[in-house]
């Protein structure tokens, strides 16, 4: 009889998508469809479906994440500016 080597259990491959949607849910701005459409040539309906179903085209998910991270950076920049104005 041959020895069968045990395979290591694979990691959850969808955990990175779950982490991406945690950022997307928190920082994606309301008018996101136009900004995502500029990054990915897809219909607005497809973009909304990917966001609501949390699955689908990985390029759309990446574009959603990119828009959310840009918005997060802008929010952080604005909050620093507001704090400096308030502290003067």
DOBA-331599 format. One line per 3 residues: number of its first residue (from 0); for each residue z, y, x of N, C-alpha, C. Coordinates in steps of 0.02 Angstrom, whole numbers. Layout:
residues N
NUM) Z Y X Z Y X Z Y X ~ ...;
***
This chain:
residues 88
0) 0 -58 41 0 0 0 0 62 44 ~ -36 113 23 -39 174 63 18 221 45 ~ 37 258 93 88 308 81 55 372 53;
3) 82 396 -1 55 457 -31 103 513 -13 ~ 76 562 20 120 617 39 134 660 -22 ~ 196 682 -25 215 724 -82 191 795 -70;
6) 163 822 -122 139 890 -118 196 938 -133 ~ 193 993 -101 241 1045 -116 225 1073 -185 ~ 277 1090 -222 263 1119 -287 234 1188 -277;
9) 185 1202 -316 152 1267 -309 194 1321 -342 ~ 186 1381 -316 221 1438 -344 185 1458 -408 ~ 221 1495 -448 191 1521 -509 138 1571 -490;
12) 76 1555 -503 21 1598 -482 16 1660 -526 ~ 48 1659 -582 45 1716 -627 102 1765 -617 ~ 146 1751 -570 203 1796 -560 181 1864 -535;
15) 128 1866 -494 104 1931 -470 73 1971 -527 ~ 44 1937 -575 16 1972 -633 73 1999 -676 ~ 127 1961 -683 185 1985 -721 215 2046 -688;
18) 220 2046 -622 246 2104 -586 200 2164 -594 ~ 135 2152 -593 87 2206 -602 95 2237 -671 ~ 104 2196 -722 111 2222 -790 177 2257 -800;
21) 228 2240 -761 291 2277 -764 280 2350 -743 ~ 240 2359 -690 224 2427 -666 177 2461 -716 ~ 128 2424 -741 80 2452 -788 116 2476 -851;
24) 161 2436 -877 197 2455 -938 238 2518 -929 ~ 266 2526 -871 310 2584 -859 272 2648 -843 ~ 218 2643 -805 187 2703 -779 115 2717 -802;
27) 86 2674 -841 17 2687 -863 17 2745 -912 ~ -23 2797 -899 -24 2854 -944 -60 2837 -1009 ~ -47 2877 -1060 -77 2863 -1126 -153 2865 -1124;
30) -185 2916 -1096 -259 2915 -1094 -285 2876 -1034 ~ -272 2812 -1032 -289 2772 -973 -360 2744 -975 ~ -389 2736 -1033 -452 2700 -1039 -508 2734 -1000;
33) -513 2800 -1005 -567 2835 -969 -559 2828 -894 ~ -497 2833 -870 -485 2827 -798 -501 2756 -773 ~ -484 2706 -813 -499 2637 -793 -574 2624 -796;
36) -608 2653 -846 -680 2644 -852 -717 2671 -792 ~ -690 2725 -761 -722 2751 -701 -717 2703 -642 ~ -664 2662 -641 -654 2614 -587 -691 2549 -599;
39) -694 2528 -662 -724 2463 -680 -773 2476 -736 ~ -833 2452 -728 -884 2461 -780 -874 2409 -835 ~ -829 2426 -882 -814 2383 -938 -808 2425 -1000;
42) -814 2394 -1057 -808 2431 -1120 -734 2448 -1133 ~ -721 2502 -1168 -652 2521 -1183 -614 2467 -1222 ~ -649 2432 -1265 -617 2378 -1303 -593 2322 -1259;
45) -633 2305 -1209 -615 2252 -1162 -553 2273 -1122 ~ -552 2336 -1101 -495 2360 -1062 -431 2358 -1104 ~ -435 2379 -1166 -376 2378 -1210 -354 2306 -1224;
48) -402 2261 -1232 -384 2191 -1245 -349 2159 -1185 ~ -372 2174 -1125 -340 2146 -1065 -268 2171 -1061 ~ -258 2236 -1075 -191 2263 -1070 -146 2232 -1124;
51) -170 2226 -1185 -127 2201 -1238 -114 2126 -1233 ~ -164 2087 -1211 -155 2015 -1205 -123 1994 -1140 ~ -124 2040 -1089 -95 2027 -1024 -130 1969 -987;
54) -193 1962 -1000 -233 1912 -965 -306 1933 -969 ~ -346 1904 -927 -417 1920 -928 -443 1936 -859 ~ -491 1980 -858 -526 1998 -797 -478 2029 -746;
57) -473 1999 -688 -426 2022 -636 -445 2091 -610 ~ -510 2107 -611 -532 2173 -588 -506 2228 -635 ~ -504 2214 -699 -477 2262 -747 -402 2270 -737;
60) -367 2214 -725 -295 2218 -712 -281 2259 -650 ~ -321 2248 -598 -313 2288 -536 -326 2362 -549 ~ -376 2378 -590 -390 2448 -605 -333 2478 -646;
63) -306 2441 -693 -248 2464 -732 -189 2479 -686 ~ -178 2434 -638 -123 2442 -591 -135 2503 -547 ~ -196 2513 -525 -212 2570 -482 -199 2636 -519;
66) -220 2640 -582 -209 2700 -622 -134 2711 -633 ~ -97 2657 -645 -25 2663 -655 10 2686 -592 ~ -10 2660 -534 20 2681 -471 4 2754 -454;
69) -58 2775 -469 -76 2846 -459 -33 2891 -504 ~ -22 2870 -566 20 2908 -612 92 2910 -588 ~ 117 2854 -562 185 2850 -536 193 2900 -478;
72) 144 2900 -433 147 2946 -375 148 3018 -399 ~ 107 3034 -449 104 3102 -476 171 3120 -510 ~ 201 3075 -546 265 3087 -578 318 3101 -525;
75) 320 3061 -472 369 3071 -419 358 3138 -384 ~ 296 3156 -373 281 3220 -341 303 3278 -385 ~ 289 3273 -450 310 3326 -496 386 3331 -501;
78) 420 3275 -501 493 3278 -506 524 3311 -444 ~ 495 3298 -385 519 3331 -325 507 3406 -328 ~ 448 3425 -353 433 3497 -360 480 3530 -410;
81) 494 3497 -465 539 3526 -515 610 3532 -487 ~ 632 3482 -449 698 3485 -420 704 3543 -370 ~ 652 3554 -331 654 3609 -283 654 3676 -319;
84) 620 3682 -375 619 3743 -413 687 3756 -446 ~ 718 3704 -470 783 3710 -503 837 3729 -453 ~ 834 3702 -393 886 3712 -343 880 3779 -308;
87) 829 3818 -321 821 3883 -287 868 3934 -315;
***
